[in-house]
Amino acid sequence: MGRFILTLGNITPLFLQGIAWISPDHRVLRLRTDLLHPVSNINLSRETSEIDYRPYHFLTSPTTFFLPNRVTVSVEWGRKRLRNEHIFSKFQLFNVDVHEDSASTAPVLDATRTVFRVNPNNDNVHVNLGLAFDNKGNLDAAIGEYHEALRLNPDNDLAHYNLGMALDDKGDLEGALLEYRETLRLDPGNEGAHLNLGSLLFKKGNVDAAIAEYREGLRLNPENDSAHYNLGIALGTKGTLGEAISETRTALRLDPKNPQLHYSLAYWLEKQGDRENALGEYRIAYTLKPESSQFKRAYERLAHKGKSRRASGSTTRNPAEGV
């Protein structure tokens, strides 16, 4: 069991499933938990926590401790994608009574500044400080910290990845493209880098390369509904409507209450000439999100198409335009 805390203080219980990697001498090397199933009432489609452990030696103890080296939390909530990563490299061994006052896992800016003053030459400290600035919306400061981390350690894949996302958010597509590619050179298994790179390539009109990145991301995580959705859009753009419909249906299986996915499926079905099923999907999209004028226009246009071809002057937008 887990819980998801909304900004208004409402707590939603979650069912989680997990896997642990155990060494031959029974030490935990890695932990991962995922949602057992999406939580439709709060539009939470993904919450993944990953903890990687590394051996650590203290001068005052003969025991080797396996301690967290990297903690990654990825959340897809509605149309928001959130990702926090924390790197731990310096530990102290002492006895302490602990009382936890907050369930937040986000980097705290003041705490990160304290570490920064103590150890400014640690690249991971700059990565964490960059994350703190990034979470506060200060992209320029975040980018500066990621660059400083890479000056200290040019092979820090997390710094490259976070820098790519920050540049992407600022609209520097070429810079982000380079950083995502460098991330994948250092860590080919970074699912997020493959998907983000695919989205950038799609924006630049390189649809075939985008499809290849989406497929690689799905090879790493076949349960990523957003990746199936984006792959469907890319395939549909190329005119392979059958595959586009198949990918969008898979995304809907993973996130059945997402109105954008129903709209996207309706769009490809209509393009394929399947008016009846397209109308049904437009109806579902509109029912799930009645305040959307886009969904309403698409449903009403197709519903009245057989009665009067001039009933509406609107046209159906490509689902990629709504992303």
C-alpha positions in Angstrom: 0.0 0.0 0.0 1.1 3.5 -0.7 -0.5 6.9 -0.9 -0.8 9.9 -3.2 -1.1 13.3 -1.5 -2.8 16.1 -3.5 -2.0 19.8 -3.0 -5.3 20.3 -1.1 -4.3 17.6 1.4 -6.5 14.9 0.1 -4.9 11.5 0.4 -5.6 8.7 -2.1 -4.5 5.1 -1.2 -2.5 3.3 -3.9 -1.8 -0.4 -4.6 1.8 -0.9 -5.5 3.8 -3.9 -6.8 7.5 -4.1 -6.4 10.6 -6.1 -7.3 13.9 -6.3 -5.5 17.3 -7.3 -6.9 19.2 -9.3 -4.2 22.9 -10.2 -4.1 24.1 -13.8 -3.3 24.9 -12.6 0.2 21.3 -11.4 0.6 22.0 -7.6 0.3 19.5 -5.4 -1.5 21.0 -4.0 -4.7 18.0 -2.3 -6.2 14.3 -1.7 -5.5 11.5 -0.7 -7.8 7.8 -0.1 -7.2 5.0 0.6 -9.7 1.3 1.2 -9.5 -0.6 -2.1 -9.6 -3.1 -0.4 -11.9 -3.8 3.3 -12.8 -5.9 5.3 -10.4 -8.6 6.8 -12.7 -10.3 9.0 -10.1 -7.2 11.2 -9.8 -5.9 10.6 -13.3 -2.7 9.0 -11.9 -1.4 6.7 -14.6 2.1 6.1 -13.3 4.1 6.3 -10.1 7.4 4.6 -10.2 10.1 4.6 -7.5 13.6 3.2 -8.2 16.4 3.0 -5.6 19.9 1.9 -6.6 22.2 0.8 -3.8 26.0 0.9 -3.7 28.6 -0.5 -1.2 29.9 2.2 1.1 32.8 2.0 3.7 33.1 4.1 6.8 36.6 4.5 8.3 35.1 4.0 11.8 33.3 0.7 11.0 34.6 -2.6 9.5 31.1 -3.3 8.0 30.3 -2.6 4.4 27.0 -0.9 4.1 24.8 -1.0 1.0 23.3 2.5 0.9 21.1 4.4 -1.7 23.2 5.9 -4.4 20.3 7.1 -6.7 16.6 7.5 -6.0 14.3 8.2 -8.9 10.6 9.0 -8.7 8.6 9.3 -11.9 4.9 10.3 -11.9 2.4 10.8 -14.7 -0.6 12.6 -13.3 -3.2 13.8 -15.8 -1.1 15.5 -18.5 1.8 16.3 -16.1 5.0 14.3 -16.1 7.1 14.7 -13.0 10.5 13.3 -12.4 12.7 13.7 -9.3 16.2 12.2 -9.1 18.4 12.4 -6.0 22.1 11.4 -6.0 23.7 10.4 -2.7 27.5 10.2 -2.4 28.5 11.4 1.0 27.3 9.7 4.2 28.0 10.0 7.9 27.8 7.2 10.5 26.2 8.2 13.8 23.2 7.5 16.1 20.2 9.7 15.9 16.5 9.7 16.8 14.5 10.5 13.7 11.1 12.3 13.5 9.8 12.8 9.9 7.6 15.9 9.5 7.1 15.8 5.7 6.3 13.1 3.1 7.7 15.3 0.3 10.5 13.7 -1.7 11.3 16.9 -3.7 14.8 18.4 -3.3 14.7 21.3 -0.7 16.6 24.3 -2.0 18.0 25.5 1.4 19.2 21.9 2.3 20.9 21.6 -1.1 22.6 25.0 -0.6 24.0 23.7 2.7 25.5 20.7 1.0 26.8 22.9 -1.8 28.7 25.1 0.7 30.2 22.0 2.3 31.3 20.2 -0.9 31.1 22.5 -4.0 33.4 20.2 -6.1 31.0 17.3 -6.1 29.2 17.1 -9.5 26.2 15.4 -8.0 25.7 18.2 -5.5 25.3 20.6 -8.5 22.9 18.2 -10.1 20.7 18.2 -7.0 20.9 22.0 -6.7 19.9 22.2 -10.4 16.9 20.0 -9.7 15.9 22.3 -6.8 16.1 25.4 -9.0 14.3 23.5 -11.8 11.4 22.5 -9.4 11.1 26.2 -8.5 10.8 27.2 -12.1 14.3 28.9 -12.3 15.5 27.3 -15.5 18.4 29.6 -16.1 19.9 28.8 -12.6 19.2 25.1 -13.1 21.0 25.1 -16.5 23.9 26.8 -14.9 24.2 24.1 -12.2 23.9 21.3 -14.7 26.7 22.9 -16.7 28.8 23.1 -13.6 28.2 19.5 -12.8 29.3 18.5 -16.3 32.4 20.7 -16.0 33.4 18.6 -13.0 32.3 15.3 -14.5 31.5 15.3 -18.3 30.3 11.7 -18.0 27.5 12.4 -15.5 24.5 11.0 -17.5 22.0 12.4 -15.1 23.3 15.9 -15.6 23.1 15.6 -19.3 19.5 14.3 -19.1 18.3 17.0 -16.7 20.1 19.7 -18.8 18.3 18.3 -21.9 14.9 18.6 -20.2 15.7 22.1 -19.0 16.8 23.2 -22.5 13.8 21.5 -24.0 11.5 23.5 -21.6 13.3 26.7 -22.7 12.7 25.9 -26.4 16.3 25.2 -27.2 15.6 22.1 -29.3 19.0 21.7 -30.8 20.7 21.9 -27.4 18.2 19.5 -25.8 18.8 17.1 -28.8 22.5 17.0 -28.1 22.0 16.4 -24.4 19.5 13.6 -24.9 21.9 11.9 -27.3 24.8 12.2 -24.9 22.7 10.8 -22.1 21.9 7.8 -24.3 25.6 7.3 -25.2 26.4 7.1 -21.5 23.2 5.2 -20.5 21.4 3.5 -23.4 18.7 2.2 -21.0 17.4 5.7 -20.1 13.7 5.3 -21.1 12.9 9.0 -20.6 15.8 10.1 -22.8 14.6 7.9 -25.7 11.0 9.2 -25.4 12.0 12.9 -25.1 14.4 12.5 -28.0 11.6 10.9 -30.0 9.3 13.9 -29.3 12.0 16.4 -30.3 12.7 14.5 -33.5 9.0 14.5 -34.3 8.8 18.2 -33.8 11.7 18.6 -36.2 9.9 16.5 -38.8 12.2 13.4 -38.6 9.3 11.0 -38.1 11.1 7.8 -38.8 13.8 8.6 -36.3 11.1 9.5 -33.8 9.4 6.2 -34.3 12.6 4.4 -33.7 13.1 6.2 -30.3 9.5 5.6 -29.2 9.9 1.9 -30.0 13.1 1.7 -28.0 11.5 3.4 -25.1 8.6 0.9 -25.2 11.1 -2.0 -25.4 12.4 -0.8 -22.1 8.9 -0.2 -20.6 6.0 -1.7 -22.6 3.5 -0.3 -20.1 4.2 3.4 -20.9 0.8 4.7 -22.3 2.2 8.1 -23.3 4.8 6.3 -25.4 2.2 4.2 -27.2 0.1 7.4 -27.7 3.1 9.3 -29.2 4.1 6.4 -31.3 0.5 6.2 -32.6 0.6 9.8 -33.7 3.9 9.4 -35.4 2.7 6.3 -37.3 -0.6 8.0 -38.2 1.4 11.0 -39.6 3.2 8.5 -41.9 -0.2 7.2 -43.0 0.1 3.8 -41.4 -3.4 4.1 -39.8 -3.7 0.4 -38.7 -0.6 0.6 -36.6 -1.6 4.1 -35.3 -5.0 2.7 -34.2 -3.3 -0.4 -32.6 -0.9 1.8 -30.6 -3.6 4.1 -29.4 -5.8 1.2 -28.3 -2.9 -0.1 -26.3 -2.5 3.3 -24.7 -6.2 3.3 -23.9 -5.9 -0.2 -22.3 -3.4 1.3 -19.9 -5.3 4.6 -19.3 -8.9 4.0 -20.3 -10.2 7.3 -18.7 -8.0 9.6 -20.7 -10.2 11.7 -23.1 -7.2 12.7 -25.3 -6.6 9.1 -26.1 -10.2 8.5 -27.0 -10.1 11.6 -29.2 -6.9 10.4 -30.9 -8.4 7.0 -31.6 -11.5 8.6 -33.0 -9.4 10.7 -35.3 -7.5 7.8 -36.8 -10.6 5.7 -37.1 -12.3 8.5 -39.0 -9.3 8.8 -41.2 -9.6 5.1 -41.9 -13.3 5.5 -42.8 -14.8 3.9 -39.8 -17.4 6.6 -39.0 -19.4 4.6 -36.5 -16.6 3.7 -34.2 -15.0 7.1 -34.6 -18.3 8.7 -33.5 -18.4 6.5 -30.4 -14.8 7.5 -29.4 -15.5 11.2 -30.0 -18.6 10.8 -27.8 -16.6 9.2 -25.0 -13.9 11.9 -25.2 -16.6 14.6 -25.0 -18.4 12.8 -22.1 -15.1 12.5 -20.1 -14.3 16.2 -20.7 -17.4 18.1 -21.6 -15.7 21.5 -21.2 -13.5 20.8 -24.2 -14.7 22.7 -27.2 -12.4 20.7 -29.4 -14.0 17.4 -28.4 -17.5 18.9 -28.7 -16.9 20.2 -32.2 -15.5 16.9 -33.4 -18.4 14.9 -32.1 -21.1 17.3 -33.4 -19.4 17.6 -36.8 -19.3 13.8 -37.3 -22.7 13.3 -35.8 -24.3 15.7 -38.3 -22.1 14.9 -41.2 -24.6 12.5 -42.7 -27.5 14.9 -42.4 -25.8 18.0 -43.7 -22.2 18.4 -44.9 -22.4 22.1 -44.2 -23.6 21.8 -40.6 -20.2 22.8 -39.3 -17.4 24.8 -40.7 -14.9 23.2 -38.2 -12.4 20.5 -39.1 -11.0 17.8 -36.9 -7.5 18.6 -35.6 -4.7 16.1 -35.7 -4.4 14.7 -32.1 -0.7 15.9 -32.1 -1.9 19.5 -32.1 -3.6 18.9 -28.8 -0.5 17.5 -27.1 
